[in-house]
Amino acid sequence: MVADVSPAPRTAEPDPVPPAKRRSKRGPAVWVAMYHSVSDCPDDPYNVTVTPACLDRQLAWMSGRGLRGVSVRELLAARANGVQRGLVGLTFDDGYADFVTTALPVLYRRGFTATVFVLPGRLGGENAWEPQGPRKPLLDVAGIRRVVAAGMEIASHGLTHLDLTKTTDEVLHSEVNDSRHRLAGITGGDIEGFCYPYGDLDERVAAAVRRAGYRYACSISPGPAGCGDFALPRIHIGQADTPARLELKRRLARVYGRAVEAV
């Protein structure tokens, strides 16, 4: 992904120094945008909120450059067939309820899809893992089903938003496996994707996600060597990201190890 020149929130760790070794450049790389909450809330200490108007401008910028936003599931399917050029992965972390009320209408107008990473252990709850800032409601069962009915992808963010690198093996298993099974029961379909809370992972955590049956996992930076699609990098997008900043991020995605390489 690209250098994120906006202040990085706890849920989006600061950009690392560009890696010395990068994946081989075998084809056109694409990038995945990382959003969180979409609302008009001005109190945003972690830089995880964009207004609906800002989201619309950012998606308009993508459209104006011939780019189409899609879910990670759709992006990886296109990559497998060598037709990923012109696609941008769109992800919304934490499963905020405002995705249905404010983000979904904007995506509809553009004809875009997205992946929403939710926390089935906090259904209908709040973002209690954030020590500061406003309490924001999270999707409940009905909200998740509305997201699926709208053609979006539902994927797991764990059960309760823990740093999985600091959990016991038992808790890790529950956060990874139980979240997948609960979401499958709600959606009636397979849950293919996982997103590491805070972007934190190590070899143990990545291996647990792979064993749980997921097909991919999103992080922020590429993660330990050999993770491949179980540490897909993303670019944090915030309220301050103007068209000029978005273009800079797009151009530097591969340089900073934030691009999803072709297979």
Secondary structure, 3 states (H helix, E strand, C coil): CCCCCCCCCCCCCCCCCCCCCCCCCCCCCECEEEECEECCCCCCCCCCEECHHHHHHHHHHHHHCCCEEECHHHHHHHHHCCCCCCEEEEEECCCECHHHHHHHHHHHHHCCCCEEEECHHHCCCECCCCCCCCCCEECCHHHHHHHHHCCCEEEECCCCCCCHHHCCHHHHHHHHHHHHHHHHHHHCCCCCEEECHHHCCCHHHHHHHHHCCCCEEECCCCCCCCCHHHCECCEECCCCCCHHHHHHHHHHCCCCCCCECCC
